[in-house]
Amino acid sequence: MSFSTLSEFATVLASAPHPDADARAAAQARNAQLTKPAGSLGRLEEIAIWYAAWRGEARPEVAAPQVIIFAGNHGITARGVSAFPAEVTVQMVANFEHGGAAINQLSRAAGANMSVHAIDLDRPTADFTEGPAMDEVDCVAALKTGWDAVDPEADLLVVGEMGIGNTTSAAAIANALYGGEAAAWVGRGTGVSDAGLKIKEDVVRAGVARHAGKDALGILAALGGRELAAMAGAIARARALRIPVILDGFICTAAAATLEAAQAGALDHCIAGHQSDEAAHRRLLAALGKEPLVALGLRLGEGSGAALTIPLVRAAVECLSGMATFAEAGVAAAG
């Protein structure tokens, strides 16, 4: 598949594959015969069957998880929406590349291959209160960066981000998609003061008002950042390749939400890894109908919460594929 415009990208979303019904049925039948009381593994059973359906295998395995971090800079940081200066984005990318960040440790612990993609850090997006953050060319280029970053041999994907100011961008996207007051979608992000929080609310309110009436992908371009668009592109490519995705926190979920708004069901191959400490994340997950696997008060970003749950998804799949059935174990099934 290829695309060179947002309209063509929307067509890609509309033509994405669906889960394998035969694999799902076979996984459900196997799960019903495993040596355990019915339903005793709770959501682990649901996760395993969901994974099997997307991979097209009744007894799948998670052998090659991938974590991709995208970084971008935002013009709105000049308005004082973050507790940290924009230079921190570049500094943190270097930290990722040298293995010093939390996501490096969590990726290694999960046995995941991790890569970092810095996108035009010397060219921040525009201030979206004055015009679109990205024009269509820039947005499509970022979508393609994400699309091309996905390893076709991966069997589970986590996407994360780094970009000073991007909680403001995520809040604006969520507000534009789901409405309500700007204050309901704005949080402290990296720890802004009360004055900084008020600035964020004003910036989000102004940006949403300026770009009212745009469709979902137009919202991504107008209010997003290059790293958010890249995450959306990677999630879409994973769907095309039938690779299940674990969504990270508020920023990742906001980027993903533009796909669901553009094409209903676009996130069926995604599961919510965690509920972050950013208050609006709970509202966003509810709007998408996604129940998080864990809620540990994380608010770091970087894909950290999603990477943390890779072993949980792997454990669910191992139970489905590796446990013996009653017949295989010679155990009498419930009558």
C-alpha positions in Angstrom: 0.0 0.0 0.0 1.1 3.6 -0.6 -0.3 7.0 -0.1 0.7 10.6 -1.0 -2.2 12.5 0.4 -4.4 12.4 3.4 -7.3 11.3 1.2 -5.3 8.3 0.0 -4.3 7.5 3.6 -8.0 7.5 4.5 -8.5 5.0 1.7 -5.7 2.8 3.2 -7.5 2.8 6.5 -10.8 1.9 4.9 -9.2 -1.1 3.1 -7.4 -2.5 6.2 -7.7 -6.2 6.9 -9.9 -7.7 9.6 -9.2 -10.4 12.2 -9.2 -14.0 11.1 -12.6 -15.4 12.1 -11.4 -19.1 11.7 -8.4 -18.5 13.9 -10.5 -16.8 16.5 -13.0 -19.7 16.5 -10.1 -22.2 16.8 -8.5 -20.3 19.6 -11.8 -20.0 21.5 -12.4 -23.8 21.1 -8.9 -24.5 22.3 -9.3 -22.1 25.3 -12.5 -24.0 26.3 -10.6 -27.2 26.5 -7.5 -26.0 28.5 -6.9 -27.5 31.9 -8.5 -24.8 34.0 -12.1 -23.8 35.0 -13.9 -21.9 32.3 -13.0 -18.2 32.4 -10.6 -18.6 35.3 -7.9 -16.6 33.6 -10.1 -13.7 33.2 -9.0 -11.0 30.7 -5.9 -13.1 29.9 -8.2 -15.4 27.9 -9.7 -12.4 26.0 -6.3 -11.0 25.2 -5.0 -14.3 23.9 -8.0 -14.9 21.7 -7.8 -11.3 20.4 -4.1 -11.8 19.6 -4.7 -15.2 17.9 -7.4 -13.7 15.6 -5.2 -10.9 14.4 -2.2 -13.2 13.9 -4.3 -15.7 12.1 -3.1 -18.6 14.3 -5.0 -20.7 16.8 -1.8 -21.3 18.8 0.3 -18.1 18.3 3.4 -16.9 20.1 4.9 -13.5 20.8 8.5 -13.8 19.6 9.4 -10.5 18.1 7.9 -7.4 19.8 8.9 -4.0 18.5 9.1 -0.7 20.3 9.4 2.5 18.2 9.9 5.9 19.6 9.2 9.0 17.5 10.4 12.5 18.4 9.2 15.9 17.2 9.3 19.5 18.2 6.3 21.8 18.6 6.0 25.5 17.8 3.5 26.0 20.6 6.2 25.5 23.2 7.1 29.2 22.7 3.8 30.0 24.4 5.0 28.5 27.7 2.9 25.3 27.7 5.6 23.1 29.1 7.8 23.1 32.2 10.8 22.1 30.0 12.4 24.0 27.1 12.2 22.6 23.6 15.9 21.6 23.6 15.1 18.7 26.0 13.6 16.8 23.0 17.0 16.7 21.3 18.7 15.8 24.6 16.3 13.0 25.3 16.7 11.5 21.9 20.4 11.3 22.6 19.6 9.6 25.9 17.4 7.0 24.1 20.1 6.4 21.6 22.6 5.8 24.4 20.3 3.4 26.3 19.7 5.7 29.3 16.0 6.2 29.3 13.2 4.3 31.1 11.9 3.0 27.8 15.3 1.4 27.0 15.2 -0.6 30.2 11.5 -1.6 29.8 12.1 -2.6 26.2 15.1 -4.8 27.2 13.2 -6.3 30.0 10.3 -7.2 27.6 12.7 -8.7 25.0 11.6 -6.0 22.5 13.7 -4.5 19.7 13.6 -0.7 20.1 14.4 2.1 17.6 14.2 5.9 17.8 13.2 8.2 14.9 13.8 11.9 15.4 11.7 13.8 12.8 13.0 17.3 11.8 13.8 18.4 15.3 15.4 21.5 13.9 12.1 22.4 12.2 9.3 22.6 14.8 5.7 22.5 13.8 3.9 25.8 13.5 2.0 27.4 16.4 -1.5 25.9 15.9 -3.2 29.0 17.4 -2.0 30.9 14.3 -2.4 28.3 11.6 -2.1 24.5 11.0 0.7 22.8 12.9 1.5 20.9 9.7 0.5 21.3 6.1 -0.7 18.2 4.3 2.8 17.5 2.8 4.4 17.5 6.3 1.7 15.4 7.9 1.8 12.8 5.1 5.6 12.7 5.4 5.3 12.0 9.1 2.7 9.4 8.6 5.1 7.7 6.1 7.9 7.8 8.6 5.8 5.8 11.0 4.5 3.5 8.3 8.0 2.7 7.2 9.4 2.2 10.7 7.3 -0.9 11.4 9.2 -4.2 11.0 7.1 -6.6 8.9 8.6 -9.5 11.0 7.4 -8.0 14.3 4.5 -9.7 16.0 3.5 -7.1 18.6 4.0 -3.3 18.4 4.4 -0.5 20.9 4.8 3.1 19.7 6.0 5.9 22.0 6.9 9.6 21.7 9.1 12.4 22.9 8.3 16.0 22.2 8.2 18.9 24.6 4.7 20.4 24.3 3.0 17.3 23.0 0.5 16.9 25.8 -0.9 20.2 24.7 -1.2 18.9 21.1 -2.8 15.7 22.4 -5.3 17.6 24.5 -6.2 19.8 21.5 -6.8 16.7 19.3 -8.9 15.0 22.0 -11.0 18.2 22.5 -11.4 18.7 18.7 -12.6 15.1 18.3 -14.8 14.7 21.4 -15.8 18.2 22.4 -16.4 19.6 25.8 -14.4 22.3 27.6 -10.7 22.6 26.9 -10.0 22.4 30.7 -11.4 18.8 30.7 -8.7 17.6 28.3 -5.7 19.6 29.7 -3.4 18.3 32.4 -0.1 19.2 33.9 1.9 17.0 31.5 5.6 17.3 32.6 4.5 19.3 35.7 3.5 22.8 34.7 2.5 25.3 37.3 -1.0 26.7 37.8 -0.1 29.6 35.5 1.3 27.2 32.9 -1.9 25.0 33.1 -4.0 28.1 32.4 -1.8 28.9 29.4 -2.3 25.3 28.1 -6.1 25.6 28.4 -6.1 28.9 26.5 -3.8 27.5 23.8 -6.0 24.4 23.4 -9.2 26.5 23.3 -7.8 28.8 20.7 -6.4 26.0 18.5 -9.6 24.0 18.5 -11.7 27.1 17.7 -9.4 28.1 14.9 -9.5 24.7 13.2 -13.1 23.8 13.8 -14.8 21.8 11.1 -11.9 19.8 9.9 -12.2 16.0 9.5 -10.2 13.6 11.7 -7.0 13.5 9.6 -7.2 17.3 9.1 -7.3 17.6 12.9 -4.2 15.5 13.1 -2.4 17.8 10.7 -3.7 21.1 12.2 -3.3 20.3 15.9 -0.8 17.4 16.0 2.9 17.1 15.8 5.2 15.0 13.6 5.7 12.4 16.3 1.9 12.0 16.7 1.4 11.6 13.0 4.2 9.1 12.9 2.6 7.1 15.7 -0.7 7.1 13.7 1.2 5.9 10.6 2.9 3.1 12.5 -0.4 1.9 14.0 -2.0 1.9 10.6 0.9 -0.1 9.1 0.6 -2.6 11.9 -3.1 -3.1 11.0 -2.1 -3.7 7.4 0.4 -6.3 8.5 -2.0 -7.8 11.1 0.4 -6.9 13.9 -1.4 -6.3 17.3 -0.6 -3.0 19.0 -0.4 -2.0 22.6 -1.4 1.6 23.0 0.6 3.8 25.4 -0.6 6.8 27.3 -2.5 10.0 26.6 -0.4 11.3 23.7 -0.3 8.0 21.8 -4.0 7.4 22.4 -4.8 10.8 21.1 -2.9 10.1 17.9 -4.6 6.8 17.6 -8.0 8.3 18.1 -7.7 10.3 14.9 -7.5 6.9 13.0 -10.7 5.7 14.8 -12.5 8.9 14.0 -11.4 8.6 10.4 -12.5 5.0 10.0 -14.6 3.2 12.6 -12.9 0.0 13.8 -9.4 1.3 12.8 -8.2 0.4 16.3 -9.6 -3.0 16.6 -6.1 -4.5 16.5 -5.1 -2.3 19.4 -5.3 -2.9 23.2 -4.8 -0.2 25.9 -1.7 -1.0 27.8 -2.2 1.3 30.7 -4.2 4.2 32.1 -1.8 7.1 32.7 -1.9 9.6 35.5 -2.9 12.3 32.9 -6.5 12.8 33.9 -7.9 13.1 30.4 -6.5 9.7 29.4 -9.3 8.0 31.2 -11.9 10.0 29.3 -10.1 9.3 26.0 -10.0 5.5 26.6 -13.6 5.5 27.5 -14.5 7.4 24.3 -12.6 4.7 22.4 -14.1 1.8 24.4 -10.6 0.6 25.5 -10.1 -0.8 29.0 -6.5 -0.5 30.2 -4.6 -3.6 31.3 -3.0 -1.8 34.3 -3.1 1.6 36.0 0.1 2.4 37.8 0.1 6.1 37.9 2.6 6.5 35.1 2.9 9.7 33.2 6.2 9.5 31.5 5.3 8.8 27.9 8.0 7.2 25.7 5.9 4.1 25.3 6.8 3.1 28.8 3.4 2.0 30.1 2.7 -0.1 26.9 6.2 -1.7 26.9 5.6 -2.6 30.6 2.6 -4.8 29.5 4.3 -6.7 26.7 5.1 -9.5 29.1 1.5 -9.5 30.2 0.3 -10.0 26.6 3.0 -12.6 26.1 1.9 -14.5 29.2 -1.7 -14.5 28.0 -0.6 -16.0 24.6 1.7 -18.5 26.3 -1.3 -19.8 28.4 -3.4 -20.3 25.3 -0.8 -21.9 23.2 1.2 -23.8 25.8 -1.2 -25.2 28.3 -2.4 -28.7 27.8 -6.1 -29.5 27.0 -8.0 -31.9 29.3 -7.5 -34.6 26.6 -3.8 -34.0 26.2 -3.2 -34.1 30.0 -5.5 -37.0 30.7 -7.6 -34.9 33.1 -11.3 -35.3 33.4 -13.1 -32.2 32.2 -16.0 -30.7 34.1 -19.3 -32.4 33.4 
